């Protein structure tokens, strides 16, 4: 809780200080008895405005055991009776402020972040509803779980706890509990400090050859955890934003298309009734008056009678197609489901293929990539559908890139072994070397096929698991590449072409989050097959660390 709220001050106070230099008296930005006047007069101090994130951290060298107390913390408290309009002016006057701690007479109530505040205020009628009301009303409306950490918590541990939050809360500031006070930590500063620690761990690992084996093992594990955490941070933030955008677009499109799709059936009935009425008129009055006869010829009534049903039918098909696309968007955007639910694996694969449809089309000299689906009779599988869709997307993208590297072979219509690589596929095997894979043709598509192919097969395997095989007849890869296939940041692409995170993240999703297996077999010039094994029912089990075969 905050140490004290001066009795003779306004409803709020705000200042920023270096938590590491707590001995230095913090200087409030502005004090007054009228909060509204204070907010209008409040301006950030020069130190607060001109201390960039990098400069503040350079002034406080970090190490592997650094805690939150060593970072720059924001002491921004406001009484719950302050109006929302005053809070808005406070945020506008202090662009570096990540959020506000709400207090009640010195007692900690909660926290509202800058994002939450402006997101709520940007909604329709929010200005009218909340501007003149106490901030407590807006806080109650936008209230979400707040991550509270002790000042002695390590930076690495705090990043781990931050990852456990829901995707929409991933970038929210963290409340740090000090001695009788609560302060705010900007998550961007936490991530920057985390990257510094990652660099320190990398350098320490390089120098650890002269140290004991026990110390080297500890540093190697720390480095792996840092890389794994950084991978999750990057991908979670990207996929969270993508999921929110996709879900929003799907919702808006769905609302509009429902009007069209729902009324087309009635429009068809009305049209058929009118056409039947015209037929009856023509039957009982075969000789219309000249004016009607002229109008019939002007509108080409015979063609209209034949074409109108076709027109309505095509509109019906188009609206159904849009409904299918919206459904696929909603299925693919299920990225905020933290718990596993019974889902249809085939539905997830089909949704992913729908998004990749443009990449499957022929480009340049390469013909269309043929996708063969051999779906077995699978039960519903308890899993996180959004995360599993990410794994399907990464593996299928890798397969597409692998077959794209054989563009010259496809253009010539031959099955000669291609020389090239996808994101994880690089290397030439000696022409006379023996294949490391027993009978690879039994697992991989026909390499002599003149058509680029991707095959997806599903079946129920032993031990109550479902098996998903994704096979391509691309360039393949060597055993050396296969050994590092799932390592974070390992890529064979040129700089700027690939991050090396796709298959690493897929491995984490399948193996570590779903207690499954992800393996592969590959042969240069023949192709690659990824095998995903997922338990039908998730239980408390240890991850089986399966690597590339």
C-alpha positions as CSV (number, residue, x, y, z in Angstrom):
1,X,0.0,0.0,0.0
2,X,1.2,3.6,-0.5
3,X,3.2,4.9,2.4
4,X,1.0,7.9,2.9
5,X,-1.4,10.3,1.2
6,X,-0.9,13.9,2.6
7,X,-4.0,15.0,4.4
8,X,-3.8,18.5,3.0
9,X,-3.3,17.6,-0.6
10,X,-5.7,17.0,-3.5
11,X,-7.3,13.7,-4.4
12,X,-4.2,12.6,-6.3
13,X,-0.5,12.8,-6.6
14,X,2.0,11.6,-9.2
15,X,5.7,11.5,-9.4
16,X,8.3,9.2,-10.9
17,X,11.5,8.2,-9.2
18,X,14.3,5.6,-9.5
19,X,13.3,2.8,-7.2
20,X,16.9,1.9,-6.9
21,X,17.8,5.3,-5.6
22,X,15.0,5.5,-2.9
23,X,17.3,7.5,-0.7
24,X,16.8,10.5,-3.0
25,X,13.6,12.4,-2.2
26,X,11.1,12.1,-5.0
27,X,9.7,15.5,-6.1
28,X,6.0,15.6,-6.9
29,X,5.2,17.1,-10.3
30,X,2.5,19.4,-8.9
31,X,0.4,19.9,-5.8
32,X,-2.9,21.8,-5.4
33,X,-6.2,21.6,-3.5
34,X,-8.2,21.3,-6.7
35,X,-7.5,18.3,-8.7
36,X,-8.8,19.7,-11.9
37,X,-6.6,22.8,-11.6
38,X,-3.6,20.6,-10.8
39,X,-4.1,18.5,-13.8
40,X,-4.3,21.5,-16.1
41,X,-1.1,22.9,-14.6
42,X,0.7,19.6,-14.3
43,X,3.6,19.1,-16.7
44,X,6.2,16.3,-16.6
45,X,9.5,17.2,-15.1
46,X,12.4,17.4,-17.5
47,X,14.0,14.4,-15.9
48,X,10.9,12.3,-16.3
49,X,10.4,13.3,-19.9
50,X,14.0,13.0,-21.1
51,X,15.1,9.8,-19.4
52,X,14.7,7.1,-22.2
53,X,14.4,3.5,-21.3
54,X,17.9,2.6,-22.4
55,X,19.5,5.4,-20.3
56,X,17.7,4.4,-17.1
57,X,18.9,0.9,-17.4
58,X,22.4,1.8,-18.4
59,X,22.6,3.8,-15.2
60,X,21.6,0.6,-13.3
61,X,23.7,-2.3,-14.5
62,X,21.7,-5.6,-14.3
63,X,22.8,-9.2,-13.6
64,X,21.1,-12.6,-13.7
65,X,19.8,-12.1,-10.1
66,X,18.5,-8.5,-10.6
67,X,15.2,-7.8,-9.0
68,X,12.3,-5.4,-9.8
69,X,13.6,-2.9,-7.2
70,X,16.5,-2.1,-9.5
71,X,14.2,-0.9,-12.3
72,X,12.5,2.5,-12.7
73,X,9.1,2.3,-11.0
74,X,6.3,4.8,-11.4
75,X,4.5,6.1,-8.2
76,X,1.2,7.2,-9.7
77,X,-1.7,7.2,-7.3
78,X,-5.1,8.8,-7.6
79,X,-8.1,8.9,-5.3
80,X,-11.1,6.9,-6.4
81,X,-13.3,10.0,-6.1
82,X,-11.4,11.9,-8.8
83,X,-13.4,12.2,-12.0
84,X,-12.6,10.3,-15.2
85,X,-12.1,13.6,-17.0
86,X,-9.2,14.4,-14.6
87,X,-7.6,11.1,-15.2
88,X,-7.8,11.6,-18.9
89,X,-6.0,15.0,-18.6
90,X,-3.4,13.3,-16.4
91,X,-2.6,10.7,-19.0
92,X,-2.4,13.4,-21.7
93,X,0.0,15.4,-19.6
94,X,2.3,12.4,-18.9
95,X,2.7,10.3,-22.1
96,X,5.2,8.0,-20.4
97,X,2.8,7.0,-17.6
98,X,1.7,3.3,-18.1
99,X,-1.2,3.5,-15.7
100,X,-2.7,4.8,-12.5
101,X,-3.0,3.2,-9.1
102,X,-6.4,3.8,-7.5
103,X,-6.5,4.3,-3.8
104,X,-9.1,5.0,-1.1
105,X,-7.8,7.2,1.6
106,X,-4.3,5.6,1.4
107,X,-5.6,2.1,0.9
108,X,-4.8,0.2,-2.3
109,X,-7.9,-0.4,-4.4
110,X,-6.6,-1.5,-7.9
111,X,-4.9,-0.3,-11.1
112,X,-6.2,0.9,-14.4
113,X,-3.7,1.0,-17.3
114,X,-3.4,3.6,-20.0
115,X,-4.7,1.0,-22.6
116,X,-7.7,0.0,-20.5
117,X,-8.6,3.6,-19.9
118,X,-8.5,4.8,-23.5
119,X,-10.0,1.6,-24.8
120,X,-13.1,2.0,-22.5
121,X,-13.3,5.8,-23.2
122,X,-13.3,5.2,-26.9
123,X,-16.4,3.2,-26.9
124,X,-19.7,4.7,-27.9
125,X,-21.3,6.9,-25.2
126,X,-18.4,6.4,-22.8
127,X,-17.6,10.1,-22.6
128,X,-21.2,10.9,-21.6
129,X,-21.3,8.0,-19.1
130,X,-18.0,8.4,-17.3
131,X,-16.4,11.9,-17.9
132,X,-18.1,13.5,-14.9
133,X,-18.3,10.4,-12.7
134,X,-15.7,9.2,-10.3
135,X,-12.9,7.0,-11.8
136,X,-14.2,4.1,-9.6
137,X,-17.2,3.7,-12.0
138,X,-14.8,3.3,-15.0
139,X,-12.5,1.0,-13.0
140,X,-15.5,-1.2,-12.0
141,X,-16.5,-1.4,-15.7
142,X,-13.0,-2.2,-17.0
143,X,-11.7,-4.2,-14.0
144,X,-9.3,-7.0,-14.9
145,X,-6.8,-9.2,-13.0
146,X,-3.7,-7.2,-11.9
147,X,-0.3,-8.8,-11.6
148,X,1.2,-7.8,-8.2
149,X,4.8,-8.8,-7.6
150,X,7.1,-8.2,-4.6
151,X,10.0,-5.8,-5.1
152,X,12.5,-8.6,-4.4
153,X,11.1,-10.8,-7.3
154,X,13.7,-11.5,-10.0
155,X,13.2,-10.0,-13.4
156,X,13.3,-13.5,-15.0
157,X,10.6,-14.8,-12.7
158,X,8.4,-11.8,-13.2
159,X,8.6,-12.3,-17.0
160,X,7.5,-15.9,-16.5
161,X,4.5,-14.8,-14.3
162,X,3.7,-12.1,-17.0
163,X,3.4,-14.9,-19.6
164,X,0.8,-16.7,-17.5
165,X,-1.6,-13.7,-18.0
166,X,-4.3,-13.8,-20.7
167,X,-3.2,-12.4,-24.1
168,X,-5.1,-9.2,-23.8
169,X,-3.3,-8.5,-20.4
170,X,0.1,-9.4,-21.7
171,X,1.3,-5.8,-22.1
172,X,-0.4,-4.3,-19.0
173,X,1.8,-2.7,-16.4
174,X,2.8,-4.7,-13.3
175,X,2.1,-3.5,-9.7
176,X,5.2,-3.8,-7.6
177,X,4.7,-4.1,-3.8
178,X,7.3,-2.1,-1.8
179,X,7.5,-1.4,2.0
180,X,4.0,-0.1,2.6
181,X,3.6,1.2,-1.0
182,X,2.6,0.1,-4.4
183,X,4.3,1.3,-7.6
184,X,3.9,0.6,-11.3
185,X,6.4,-1.1,-13.6
186,X,6.1,-0.6,-17.4
187,X,6.1,-4.0,-19.1
188,X,8.2,-2.6,-21.9
189,X,10.9,-1.7,-19.4
190,X,10.7,-5.2,-18.0
191,X,11.2,-6.7,-21.5
192,X,14.1,-4.4,-22.2
193,X,15.7,-5.4,-18.9
194,X,15.0,-9.0,-19.8
195,X,16.8,-8.6,-23.1
196,X,19.8,-7.2,-21.3
197,X,19.9,-10.2,-19.0
198,X,19.7,-12.4,-22.0
199,X,22.7,-10.8,-23.5
200,X,24.6,-11.2,-20.2
201,X,23.6,-14.8,-20.0
202,X,24.9,-15.4,-23.6
203,X,28.2,-13.7,-22.8
204,X,28.5,-15.6,-19.5
205,X,27.9,-18.9,-21.3
206,X,30.8,-18.1,-23.7
207,X,33.2,-17.5,-20.8
208,X,32.0,-20.5,-18.7
209,X,34.4,-22.9,-20.4
210,X,37.0,-22.1,-17.7
211,X,34.5,-22.6,-14.9
212,X,33.1,-25.7,-13.3
213,X,30.7,-28.0,-15.1
214,X,28.0,-27.3,-12.5
215,X,28.1,-23.6,-13.2
216,X,28.2,-24.1,-17.0
217,X,25.1,-26.3,-16.7
218,X,23.3,-23.7,-14.7
219,X,24.0,-20.9,-17.2
220,X,23.0,-23.1,-20.1
221,X,19.7,-23.8,-18.5
222,X,19.2,-20.1,-17.8
223,X,20.0,-19.2,-21.4
224,X,17.5,-21.8,-22.7
225,X,14.8,-20.5,-20.4
226,X,15.5,-17.0,-21.5
227,X,15.3,-17.9,-25.1
228,X,12.1,-19.9,-24.6
229,X,10.5,-17.0,-22.7
230,X,11.5,-14.5,-25.3
231,X,10.1,-16.7,-28.0
232,X,6.8,-17.0,-26.2
233,X,6.7,-13.2,-25.6
234,X,7.3,-12.4,-29.3
235,X,4.8,-15.0,-30.6
236,X,2.1,-14.4,-28.0
237,X,2.0,-10.7,-28.6
238,X,1.8,-11.1,-32.4
239,X,-0.8,-13.9,-32.2
240,X,-2.8,-12.1,-29.6
241,X,-3.1,-9.0,-31.8
242,X,-3.8,-11.1,-34.8
243,X,-6.5,-13.0,-33.0
244,X,-8.2,-9.9,-31.8
245,X,-8.2,-8.4,-35.2
246,X,-9.5,-11.5,-36.9
247,X,-12.2,-12.1,-34.3
248,X,-13.3,-8.5,-34.7
249,X,-13.4,-8.7,-38.5
250,X,-15.3,-12.0,-38.4
251,X,-17.9,-10.5,-36.0
252,X,-18.5,-7.5,-38.2
253,X,-18.7,-9.5,-41.4
254,X,-20.9,-12.1,-39.8
255,X,-23.4,-9.4,-38.6
256,X,-23.7,-8.0,-42.2
257,X,-23.9,-11.3,-44.0
258,X,-26.6,-12.6,-41.7
259,X,-29.0,-10.0,-43.1
260,X,-28.2,-11.1,-46.6
261,X,-28.1,-14.8,-46.0
262,X,-31.2,-14.8,-43.8
263,X,-33.3,-12.8,-46.3
264,X,-32.3,-14.6,-49.5
265,X,-34.6,-17.5,-48.8
266,X,-37.6,-15.2,-48.4
267,X,-36.5,-13.2,-51.5
268,X,-36.4,-16.5,-53.5
269,X,-39.9,-17.4,-52.3
270,X,-41.2,-14.0,-53.2
271,X,-39.6,-14.2,-56.6
272,X,-41.0,-17.6,-57.4
273,X,-44.4,-16.4,-56.3
274,X,-44.2,-13.4,-58.6
275,X,-43.0,-15.6,-61.5
276,X,-45.8,-18.0,-60.9
277,X,-48.3,-15.1,-61.0
278,X,-46.8,-13.9,-64.3
279,X,-47.2,-17.5,-65.6
280,X,-50.9,-17.5,-64.6
281,X,-51.5,-14.1,-66.3
282,X,-49.9,-15.4,-69.5
283,X,-51.9,-18.6,-69.3
284,X,-55.3,-16.9,-68.9
285,X,-54.5,-13.7,-70.9
286,X,-52.4,-14.9,-73.8
287,X,-53.0,-11.7,-75.7
288,X,-51.9,-8.8,-73.6
289,X,-52.7,-5.2,-74.4
290,X,-50.0,-3.4,-76.6
291,X,-48.6,-1.4,-73.7
292,X,-47.9,-4.6,-71.7
293,X,-46.5,-6.3,-74.7
294,X,-44.1,-3.5,-75.3
295,X,-42.9,-3.6,-71.7
296,X,-42.4,-7.4,-71.9
297,X,-40.2,-6.9,-74.9
298,X,-38.3,-4.0,-73.3
299,X,-37.4,-6.0,-70.2
300,X,-36.9,-9.2,-72.1
301,X,-39.3,-11.1,-69.8
302,X,-38.5,-14.5,-71.2
303,X,-34.8,-14.1,-70.3
304,X,-35.7,-12.6,-66.9
305,X,-37.8,-15.6,-66.0
306,X,-35.0,-18.0,-66.8
307,X,-32.2,-15.9,-65.3
308,X,-33.7,-14.7,-62.0
309,X,-33.7,-18.2,-60.3
310,X,-30.1,-18.6,-61.3
311,X,-29.2,-15.2,-60.0
312,X,-30.8,-15.9,-56.6
313,X,-29.1,-19.3,-56.5
314,X,-25.7,-17.8,-57.1
315,X,-26.3,-15.2,-54.4
316,X,-27.2,-18.0,-52.0
317,X,-24.0,-19.8,-52.8
318,X,-22.0,-16.6,-52.3
319,X,-23.5,-15.9,-49.0
320,X,-22.9,-19.5,-47.8
321,X,-19.3,-19.1,-48.9
322,X,-18.9,-15.9,-46.8
323,X,-20.5,-17.7,-43.8
324,X,-17.9,-20.5,-44.2
325,X,-15.1,-18.0,-44.3
326,X,-16.4,-16.2,-41.2
327,X,-16.6,-19.5,-39.4
328,X,-13.1,-20.3,-40.4
329,X,-11.9,-16.9,-39.1
330,X,-13.7,-17.5,-35.8
331,X,-12.2,-20.9,-35.4
332,X,-8.7,-19.7,-36.2
333,X,-8.9,-16.7,-33.9
334,X,-9.6,-18.8,-30.7
335,X,-6.3,-17.6,-29.3
336,X,-7.7,-16.5,-25.9
337,X,-8.8,-19.9,-24.8
338,X,-6.4,-20.8,-22.0
339,X,-8.0,-24.1,-21.2
340,X,-8.3,-27.1,-23.5
341,X,-11.7,-27.9,-24.9
342,X,-12.9,-30.8,-27.1
343,X,-12.4,-29.6,-30.7
344,X,-12.5,-31.0,-34.2
345,X,-8.9,-31.4,-35.5
346,X,-10.1,-31.5,-39.1
347,X,-11.9,-28.2,-38.6
348,X,-8.7,-26.6,-37.5
349,X,-6.7,-28.0,-40.4
350,X,-9.3,-26.8,-42.9
351,X,-9.4,-23.3,-41.4
352,X,-5.6,-23.1,-41.7
353,X,-5.7,-24.3,-45.3
354,X,-8.3,-21.6,-46.1
355,X,-5.8,-18.9,-44.9
356,X,-3.0,-20.4,-47.0
357,X,-5.2,-20.8,-50.1
358,X,-3.4,-17.9,-51.9
359,X,0.0,-19.4,-51.3
360,X,-1.1,-22.7,-52.7
361,X,-2.0,-21.1,-56.0
362,X,0.6,-21.2,-58.8
363,X,3.1,-18.4,-58.9
364,X,5.5,-17.7,-61.7
365,X,6.7,-21.0,-63.2
366,X,5.4,-23.0,-60.3
367,X,2.0,-24.7,-60.8
368,X,-0.6,-25.0,-58.1
369,X,0.4,-27.0,-55.0
370,X,-1.9,-30.0,-54.8
371,X,-3.2,-30.7,-51.3
372,X,-4.4,-34.3,-50.7
373,X,-6.5,-34.8,-47.5
374,X,-7.0,-38.3,-46.1
375,X,-9.0,-37.8,-43.0
376,X,-9.6,-40.6,-40.6
377,X,-12.5,-41.0,-38.2
378,X,-11.2,-38.9,-35.3
379,X,-13.0,-38.2,-32.0
380,X,-13.0,-34.7,-30.5
381,X,-9.6,-33.9,-29.0
382,X,-9.2,-32.0,-25.8
383,X,-6.7,-29.2,-26.7
384,X,-6.2,-25.5,-27.1
385,X,-7.6,-25.0,-30.6
386,X,-5.9,-21.6,-31.2
387,X,-2.5,-22.8,-30.3
388,X,-2.8,-26.0,-32.3
389,X,-3.8,-24.0,-35.3
390,X,-0.6,-22.0,-34.9
391,X,1.4,-25.3,-35.1
392,X,-0.5,-26.4,-38.2
393,X,0.1,-23.0,-39.8
394,X,3.9,-23.1,-39.1
395,X,4.3,-26.6,-40.4
396,X,2.2,-26.1,-43.5
397,X,4.1,-22.8,-44.3
398,X,7.4,-24.7,-44.0
399,X,6.0,-27.4,-46.4
400,X,4.9,-24.7,-48.9
401,X,8.4,-23.1,-48.8
402,X,10.0,-26.5,-49.3
403,X,8.1,-27.2,-52.5
404,X,8.6,-23.7,-53.8
405,X,12.3,-24.2,-53.8
406,X,11.9,-26.8,-56.5
407,X,10.3,-24.3,-58.9
408,X,12.7,-25.2,-61.7
409,X,11.8,-28.9,-61.4
410,X,8.1,-28.2,-61.5
411,X,8.5,-25.9,-64.5
412,X,10.4,-28.7,-66.4
413,X,7.9,-31.3,-65.3
414,X,10.7,-33.5,-63.9
415,X,11.3,-35.1,-60.6
416,X,15.0,-34.4,-60.4
417,X,16.3,-33.6,-56.9
418,X,16.1,-29.9,-56.2
419,X,18.8,-27.9,-54.6
420,X,17.3,-25.4,-52.2
421,X,15.8,-25.0,-48.8
422,X,12.8,-23.7,-46.9
423,X,12.9,-22.2,-43.4
424,X,14.2,-25.3,-41.8
425,X,15.4,-27.3,-44.9
426,X,19.0,-26.8,-46.1
427,X,21.8,-28.9,-47.2
428,X,22.9,-31.3,-49.9
429,X,23.6,-34.9,-49.2
430,X,26.6,-36.6,-51.0
431,X,25.4,-38.2,-54.2
432,X,26.7,-41.6,-53.3
433,X,25.8,-41.6,-49.6
434,X,23.4,-44.1,-48.2
435,X,20.0,-42.8,-47.0
436,X,19.8,-42.4,-43.2
437,X,16.1,-43.1,-43.4
438,X,15.0,-46.7,-43.9
439,X,12.8,-46.9,-47.0
440,X,11.9,-43.1,-47.0
441,X,9.7,-43.6,-50.0
442,X,7.2,-45.5,-47.8
443,X,6.7,-42.3,-45.7
444,X,7.1,-39.6,-48.3
445,X,5.2,-38.7,-51.5
446,X,6.5,-39.8,-54.9
447,X,9.6,-37.6,-55.5
448,X,9.3,-38.2,-59.3
449,X,5.9,-36.5,-59.4
450,X,5.9,-33.5,-61.7
451,X,3.3,-31.8,-59.4
452,X,4.1,-30.1,-56.1
453,X,2.2,-31.9,-53.5
454,X,1.3,-31.7,-49.8
455,X,-0.5,-34.6,-48.2
456,X,-2.4,-34.5,-44.9
457,X,-3.4,-37.7,-43.2
458,X,-5.1,-38.3,-39.9
459,X,-5.8,-41.4,-37.9
460,X,-6.3,-42.7,-34.4
461,X,-3.1,-44.3,-33.2
462,X,-2.2,-46.5,-30.3
463,X,-2.1,-45.3,-26.7
464,X,-5.3,-43.2,-27.2
465,X,-3.7,-40.6,-29.5
466,X,-4.5,-39.0,-32.8
467,X,-1.8,-38.9,-35.5
468,X,-1.5,-36.0,-38.0
469,X,1.0,-36.5,-40.8
470,X,1.9,-33.5,-43.0
471,X,4.0,-34.6,-46.0
472,X,5.6,-32.7,-48.9
473,X,7.7,-33.6,-51.9
474,X,9.9,-30.5,-51.5
475,X,13.7,-30.2,-51.3
476,X,14.1,-32.2,-48.1
477,X,16.9,-31.6,-45.5
478,X,20.0,-33.2,-44.2
479,X,20.5,-34.9,-40.9
480,X,22.6,-32.0,-39.6
481,X,19.7,-29.6,-40.1
482,X,17.3,-32.1,-38.6
483,X,19.3,-32.2,-35.4
484,X,18.7,-28.5,-34.8
485,X,15.2,-28.3,-36.4
486,X,13.4,-27.3,-33.2
487,X,16.0,-25.1,-31.7
488,X,14.8,-21.5,-31.0
489,X,16.1,-18.9,-33.5
490,X,17.7,-21.6,-35.8
491,X,17.0,-20.8,-39.4
492,X,18.7,-21.5,-42.7
493,X,17.1,-18.5,-44.4
494,X,19.0,-15.3,-45.3
495,X,18.9,-12.4,-42.8
496,X,15.4,-10.8,-42.9
497,X,13.8,-13.8,-44.5
498,X,13.1,-16.0,-41.4
499,X,13.2,-15.7,-37.6
500,X,13.7,-19.4,-36.8
501,X,10.8,-19.4,-34.4
502,X,8.1,-21.2,-36.4
503,X,9.0,-24.8,-35.7
504,X,10.4,-24.0,-32.3
505,X,7.0,-22.6,-31.3
506,X,5.2,-25.5,-32.9
507,X,7.4,-27.9,-30.8
508,X,6.5,-26.1,-27.6
509,X,2.8,-26.1,-28.4
510,X,2.7,-29.9,-29.3
511,X,5.2,-31.3,-26.8
512,X,5.3,-29.0,-23.8
513,X,1.7,-27.7,-23.8
514,X,-0.2,-30.7,-25.1
515,X,2.1,-33.6,-23.8
516,X,2.4,-34.9,-27.4
517,X,5.2,-35.6,-29.8
518,X,6.5,-33.8,-32.9
519,X,8.9,-35.8,-35.1
520,X,10.0,-35.6,-38.7
521,X,11.7,-37.8,-41.4
522,X,13.3,-36.2,-44.4
523,X,15.6,-36.9,-47.3
524,X,17.3,-34.2,-49.5
525,X,15.6,-34.2,-52.9
526,X,12.8,-36.4,-51.8
527,X,10.7,-34.5,-49.2
528,X,9.8,-34.3,-45.6
529,X,7.1,-35.6,-43.3
530,X,6.1,-34.2,-39.9
531,X,4.2,-36.4,-37.5
532,X,2.1,-34.8,-34.8
533,X,0.8,-37.0,-32.0
534,X,-1.7,-35.5,-29.6
535,X,-3.4,-37.3,-26.7
536,X,-7.2,-37.4,-27.1
537,X,-7.6,-36.6,-23.4
538,X,-5.1,-34.3,-21.7
539,X,-3.9,-35.3,-18.2
540,X,-1.2,-34.3,-15.8
541,X,1.8,-35.7,-17.6
542,X,5.4,-34.8,-18.2
543,X,6.3,-33.6,-21.7
544,X,7.9,-36.3,-23.8
545,X,10.9,-34.5,-25.3
546,X,10.8,-36.0,-28.8
547,X,13.2,-34.6,-31.3
548,X,13.6,-35.1,-35.0
549,X,14.1,-38.7,-36.0
